C-alpha cells in the first residue's frame, strides 16, 4: 500500500510539472519544446478591452525568448476584434481572424530584441505589442 501511495504521489507531481510547463504566466510566454530542441512554440491571445470608454487592444503575452537559429511557432487566438501579427525584421506578417487560432512560423536568424505588434490602425500605439528576445 505504501508503494502505491509513493507511485501515485510521483505521478501527480510529474503531471503538475507537465501542466505548469505548458501555460503562460502573466505577460511572459512559457516555452514549449516540440521535441527537436530547435522548434519553440508559444501560445497567446489577441483581443481588446474597453478602458475609460476606449478600446485597448493587446496580446496576452508581452515577451518571448528564443535562441538564434530556432524555428519559432506562435499560435495566436484572436478572441475579439480585428487584428494581425507582424515582426518587421523577420518579414513576418499574418492576419489573425477572430474566432480562429492562427499559426505563425519563422526562423529567428539574428540575435537582438525585436518588437512584434498588431499592424491595425492605432493598435500598436495603444499597447498591442510585445518583445521577441533572440539570444545568441
NULODO-501159 format. One record per atom (N, C-alpha, C): residue in one letter; x, z, y. Coordinates in steps of 0.2 Angstrom, whole numbers, padded with zeros to 4 digits, always signed. Layout:
BEGIN
AXZY;...
This chain:
BEGIN
X+0004+0000-0006;X+0000+0000+0000;X+0004+0000+0006;X+0010+0004+0006;X+0014+0004+0012;X+0018-0003+0013;X+0019-0007+0008;X+0022-0013+0009;X+0017-0018+0012;X+0011-0017+0010;X+0006-0021+0013;X+0005-0020+0020;X+0005-0014+0023;X+0005-0012+0030;X+0011-0015+0034;X+0017-0015+0030;X+0023-0017+0034;X+0022-0025+0034;X+0020-0028+0029;X+0019-0036+0030;X+0014-0037+0035;X+0009-0034+0035;X+0003-0035+0040;X+0006-0034+0047;X+0010-0029+0048;X+0012-0027+0055;X+0017-0033+0057;X+0021-0035+0052;X+0026-0041+0054;X+0022-0047+0055;X+0017-0049+0052;X+0013-0055+0053;X+0010-0054+0060;X+0007-0049+0061;X+0004-0048+0068;X+0009-0048+0074;X+0015-0046+0073;X+0020-0046+0078;X+0022-0053+0079;X+0023-0057+0073;X+0025-0064+0074;X+0020-0068+0077;X+0013-0067+0076;X+0008-0070+0079;X+0007-0069+0086;X+0009-0063+0088;X+0008-0061+0095;X+0014-0064+0099;X+0020-0065+0096;X+0026-0068+0099;X+0024-0076+0100;X+0021-0079+0095;X+0020-0086+0095;X+0015-0087+0100;X+0010-0083+0101;X+0004-0085+0106;X+0007-0084+0113;X+0011-0078+0114;X+0014-0077+0121;X+0019-0083+0123;X+0022-0086+0118;X+0027-0091+0120;X+0023-0098+0121;X+0017-0098+0121;X+0013-0105+0122;X+0008-0104+0128;X+0009-0100+0132;X+0005-0099+0138;X+0009-0099+0144;X+0005-0100+0149;X+0008-0099+0156;X+0007-0092+0159;X+0012-0090+0162;X+0011-0083+0165;X+0012-0084+0173;X+0007-0083+0176;X+0007-0083+0183;X+0009-0090+0186;X+0014-0091+0190;X+0015-0098+0193;X+0021-0101+0190;X+0024-0098+0184;X+0030-0101+0181;X+0028-0104+0174;X+0029-0110+0173;X+0027-0113+0166;X+0031-0110+0161;X+0028-0109+0155;X+0032-0107+0149;X+0034-0113+0145;X+0040-0114+0143;X+0042-0120+0139;X+0039-0119+0132;X+0037-0125+0130;X+0035-0125+0123;X+0040-0130+0120;X+0044-0128+0115;X+0049-0133+0112;X+0045-0137+0107;X+0046-0144+0107;X+0042-0148+0102;X+0046-0149+0095;X+0051-0145+0094;X+0055-0145+0088;X+0061-0149+0088;X+0062-0154+0093;X+0068-0158+0093;X+0074-0154+0098;X+0071-0150+0102;X+0076-0147+0107;X+0077-0151+0113;X+0075-0157+0113;X+0075-0162+0118;X+0069-0164+0122;X+0063-0162+0119;X+0057-0163+0122;X+0054-0156+0124;X+0052-0156+0131;X+0050-0149+0134;X+0043-0151+0136;X+0038-0147+0134;X+0031-0148+0135;X+0028-0142+0140;X+0024-0144+0145;X+0021-0139+0149;X+0014-0141+0150;X+0010-0136+0151;X+0003-0137+0152;X+0001-0134+0159;X-0003-0137+0163;X-0006-0135+0169;X-0013-0137+0171;X-0016-0134+0176;X-0022-0136+0178;X-0022-0139+0185;X-0025-0144+0187;X-0026-0147+0194;X-0033-0146+0196;X-0034-0142+0202;X-0040-0140+0204;X-0040-0139+0212;X-0046-0137+0214;X-0046-0134+0221;X-0051-0128+0221;X-0049-0124+0226;X-0054-0118+0228;X-0056-0119+0235;X-0061-0115+0237;X-0063-0115+0244;X-0060-0109+0247;X-0056-0109+0252;X-0054-0103+0256;X-0055-0104+0263;X-0059-0099+0266;X-0061-0100+0273;X-0065-0106+0275;X-0069-0108+0270;X-0073-0114+0271;X-0069-0121+0270;X-0063-0120+0268;X-0059-0127+0267;X-0056-0127+0260;X-0056-0133+0258;X-0053-0134+0251;X-0046-0133+0251;X-0044-0130+0245;X-0037-0128+0244;X-0035-0131+0237;X-0032-0137+0237;X-0030-0140+0231;X-0024-0137+0228;X-0023-0136+0222;X-0017-0133+0219;X-0016-0135+0212;X-0010-0134+0209;X-0008-0134+0202;X-0008-0127+0200;X-0009-0126+0194;X-0009-0119+0191;X-0002-0117+0190;X+0003-0121+0190;X+0010-0120+0188;X+0014-0122+0194;X+0018-0117+0197;X+0022-0119+0203;X+0029-0120+0202;X+0031-0119+0196;X+0039-0120+0194;X+0039-0122+0187;X+0043-0127+0186;X+0045-0129+0179;X+0053-0130+0179;X+0056-0128+0173;X+0063-0128+0172;X+0065-0132+0166;X+0069-0137+0166;X+0071-0140+0160;X+0079-0142+0161;X+0082-0144+0156;X+0089-0146+0156;X+0089-0154+0157;X+0095-0156+0160;X+0096-0163+0162;X+0096-0166+0155;X+0093-0172+0155;X+0093-0176+0149;X+0087-0175+0144;X+0083-0169+0146;X+0077-0168+0142;X+0071-0173+0143;X+0068-0174+0138;X+0061-0178+0139;X+0056-0172+0141;X+0053-0173+0147;X+0048-0169+0150;X+0041-0172+0148;X+0037-0167+0145;X+0030-0169+0144;X+0025-0164+0147;X+0022-0167+0152;X+0017-0162+0156;X+0010-0164+0155;X+0006-0159+0153;X-0001-0160+0152;X-0005-0157+0157;X-0008-0162+0161;X-0012-0159+0167;X-0020-0160+0166;X-0023-0154+0166;X-0030-0154+0165;X-0033-0153+0172;X-0036-0159+0174;X-0040-0159+0181;X-0047-0156+0180;X-0048-0150+0182;X-0054-0147+0181;X-0059-0148+0187;X-0057-0149+0193;X-0062-0152+0198;X-0058-0155+0204;X-0062-0160+0207;X-0058-0163+0212;X-0055-0169+0210;X-0053-0174+0215;X-0049-0180+0213;X-0042-0178+0215;X-0037-0179+0210;X-0030-0178+0210;X-0026-0183+0207;X-0020-0182+0208;X-0015-0186+0204;X-0008-0182+0204;X-0003-0185+0201;X+0003-0181+0200;X+0009-0186+0201;X+0014-0183+0205;X+0019-0188+0207;X+0026-0184+0208;X+0031-0187+0206;X+0038-0185+0207;X+0042-0191+0209;X+0044-0191+0216;X+0047-0197+0219;X+0053-0199+0215;X+0058-0194+0214;X+0065-0195+0212;X+0065-0198+0205;X+0060-0197+0201;X+0060-0200+0194;X+0055-0205+0193;X+0052-0208+0199;X+0047-0213+0198;X+0041-0212+0194;X+0039-0205+0195;X+0033-0203+0191;X+0027-0203+0195;X+0022-0206+0193;X+0015-0206+0196;X+0010-0207+0191;X+0005-0203+0191;X-0001-0204+0187;X-0007-0201+0190;X-0013-0205+0190;X-0019-0202+0192;X-0021-0197+0186;X-0025-0192+0188;X-0027-0186+0184;X-0034-0186+0184;X-0038-0190+0181;X-0045-0190+0181;X-0048-0183+0180;X-0053-0181+0183;X-0057-0175+0182;X-0060-0175+0176;X-0060-0169+0172;X-0063-0168+0166;X-0058-0171+0160;X-0052-0173+0161;X-0048-0176+0156;X-0041-0172+0157;X-0038-0172+0151;X-0031-0170+0151;X-0026-0176+0151;X-0022-0177+0156;X-0018-0182+0157;X-0011-0180+0155;X-0007-0184+0151;X-0001-0183+0148;X+0004-0187+0152;X+0009-0184+0155;X+0014-0187+0159;X+0021-0186+0156;X+0025-0191+0155;X+0031-0190+0151;X+0037-0194+0155;X+0043-0191+0155;X+0048-0194+0158;X+0055-0191+0156;X+0060-0194+0157;X+0067-0191+0156;X+0070-0188+0162;X+0072-0181+0162;X+0075-0178+0168;X+0082-0180+0168;X+0083-0186+0171;X+0090-0189+0171;X+0095-0186+0176;X+0093-0182+0181;X+0098-0179+0186;X+0096-0172+0187;X+0102-0168+0189;X+0101-0161+0190;X+0099-0160+0197;X+0095-0155+0198;X+0093-0153+0205;X+0086-0150+0205;X+0084-0149+0211;X+0077-0147+0212;X+0073-0152+0215;X+0067-0154+0212;X+0063-0159+0214;X+0056-0157+0215;X+0052-0159+0220;X+0045-0157+0221;X+0040-0162+0217;X+0036-0159+0213;X+0030-0163+0210;X+0024-0161+0215;X+0020-0166+0216;X+0014-0165+0220;X+0008-0169+0219;X+0003-0168+0222;X-0003-0172+0222;X-0003-0176+0228;X-0003-0183+0227;X-0002-0188+0232;X-0009-0189+0236;X-0014-0186+0234;X-0021-0187+0238;X-0020-0185+0245;X-0024-0188+0250;X-0023-0186+0257;X-0024-0178+0258;X-0019-0175+0261;X-0019-0168+0263;X-0018-0163+0257;X-0017-0166+0251;X-0017-0161+0245;X-0010-0158+0245;X-0004-0161+0246;X+0002-0158+0246;X+0003-0154+0252;X+0001-0156+0258;X+0001-0152+0264;X-0003-0145+0263;X-0008-0145+0259;X-0012-0140+0259;X-0010-0135+0253;X-0005-0137+0249;X-0002-0132+0244;X-0002-0135+0237;X-0004-0141+0236;X-0004-0144+0229;X+0003-0147+0227;X+0008-0143+0226;X+0014-0145+0224;X+0018-0139+0221;X+0023-0141+0217;X+0027-0136+0214;X+0035-0139+0213;X+0039-0135+0210;X+0046-0137+0210;X+0048-0138+0202;X+0051-0144+0201;X+0054-0145+0195;X+0062-0144+0196;X+0064-0139+0192;X+0071-0137+0192;X+0075-0140+0186;X+0079-0145+0187;X+0083-0148+0181;X+0090-0145+0181;X+0092-0142+0176;X+0098-0138+0176;X+0103-0142+0173;X+0109-0142+0175;X+0115-0146+0172;X+0117-0144+0165;
